């Protein structure tokens, strides 16, 4: 059914559940996985006078994203699922996810319904919702 699945993660427990479920689906169908995590950097950062801290902050976010996609790689390898992973950088996770799905010629996007919380989620809304609204591809949302 699906030849190539874009699997987005943010490292949250619900994302981990989506990873397991999507990789099992990929194994059953012989699908390839393209795993992504977006290192989301606010366009308003760095703030004036904080340039020294900003490099460390960006590095920490990028490293965390690398660890998140590492979970996809490790579990895919243990299940015998063909997977490639990418850390994406941008100010909008939903836009990066949609663009990656197009770039890597995916048939479907899989992601958790919600992940990390905090002020950004309250102000910006759910990234999964934005992907659902703007993607031209089918979206599998795990709750």
C-alpha positions in Angstrom: 0.0 0.0 0.0 2.7 2.6 1.0 6.1 2.3 -0.6 7.7 5.1 1.4 6.5 6.6 4.7 7.8 9.8 6.2 7.9 9.3 9.9 8.2 12.5 12.0 9.2 12.5 15.6 9.7 15.1 18.3 11.0 12.7 20.9 7.9 12.7 23.1 6.4 9.4 24.5 3.5 9.6 22.0 6.0 10.0 19.2 7.8 6.9 20.4 4.5 5.0 20.2 4.0 6.3 16.6 7.6 5.2 15.7 6.9 1.6 16.9 3.5 1.4 15.2 4.7 2.9 11.9 7.8 0.7 11.8 5.6 -2.4 12.4 3.4 -1.2 9.5 6.4 -0.7 7.3 7.7 -4.2 8.2 4.4 -5.8 7.3 4.1 -3.9 4.0 7.7 -3.9 3.0 7.7 0.0 3.1 10.8 2.2 3.3 10.9 4.7 6.2 12.2 8.3 5.9 12.5 9.4 9.5 12.7 13.1 10.4 13.0 15.4 13.4 12.9 19.1 13.0 15.3 21.2 15.0 13.0 24.1 15.4 14.8 27.4 15.7 12.7 30.5 16.3 13.2 33.2 13.8 13.4 35.6 16.7 16.5 33.9 18.2 19.2 35.0 18.9 18.1 37.9 21.0 20.3 40.9 21.0 23.2 40.4 23.4 22.8 36.6 23.6 24.8 35.7 20.5 27.3 33.6 22.6 24.5 31.5 24.1 22.7 31.1 20.8 25.3 28.8 19.2 25.1 26.4 22.2 21.3 26.6 22.2 21.1 25.7 18.5 23.6 22.9 18.9 21.6 21.4 21.8 18.4 21.5 19.8 20.1 19.9 16.8 21.8 17.2 19.0 18.4 16.4 20.5 16.9 16.0 17.1 19.7 13.7 16.1 19.0 11.5 19.2 15.3 11.5 18.3 15.9 10.2 14.7 18.5 7.8 16.2 15.6 6.0 17.9 14.0 5.5 14.5 17.3 4.1 13.0 17.9 1.7 15.9 14.4 0.3 16.0 14.2 0.0 12.2 17.5 -1.9 12.2 16.2 -4.3 14.9 13.1 -5.0 12.9 14.8 -5.3 9.5 13.0 -2.2 8.1 14.8 -0.1 5.5 15.2 3.4 6.9 17.0 6.6 6.4 16.9 9.5 8.8 17.4 13.3 8.6 17.6 16.2 11.0 15.8 19.1 9.5 16.2 22.7 10.6 13.6 25.5 10.3 11.3 27.7 12.2 8.2 25.7 11.3 8.1 22.0 12.0 5.0 21.4 9.9 6.4 23.1 6.9 9.7 21.2 7.1 7.8 17.9 7.5 5.6 18.6 4.4 8.6 19.7 2.3 10.6 16.6 3.4 7.7 14.3 2.3 7.7 15.9 -1.1 11.5 16.0 -1.4 11.9 12.3 -0.5 8.8 11.2 -2.6 6.9 9.8 0.3 3.4 8.3 -0.1 2.2 9.2 3.4 3.2 11.1 6.5 3.0 9.4 9.9 3.2 11.4 13.2 1.9 11.7 16.7 -1.3 13.7 17.3 0.6 15.8 19.8 4.0 15.8 21.4 5.9 18.2 23.5 3.9 20.9 25.2 4.6 24.4 26.4 4.0 28.0 25.4 4.8 27.3 21.7 2.0 24.7 21.5 -0.5 27.1 23.1 0.5 30.0 20.8 1.1 28.1 17.5 -1.3 25.2 17.7 -0.6 21.5 17.0 2.0 20.7 14.4 0.0 17.6 13.5 -3.0 19.8 12.8 -1.0 22.1 10.5 0.4 19.0 8.6 -3.2 17.7 8.2 -4.4 21.0 6.9 -1.6 21.8 4.5 -0.3 18.4 3.3 -1.4 17.1 -0.1 -0.5 13.6 1.1 -2.4 11.3 3.4 -1.4 11.7 7.1 -1.5 8.9 9.7 -2.0 10.5 13.1 -1.3 8.4 16.2 -3.2 9.2 19.4 
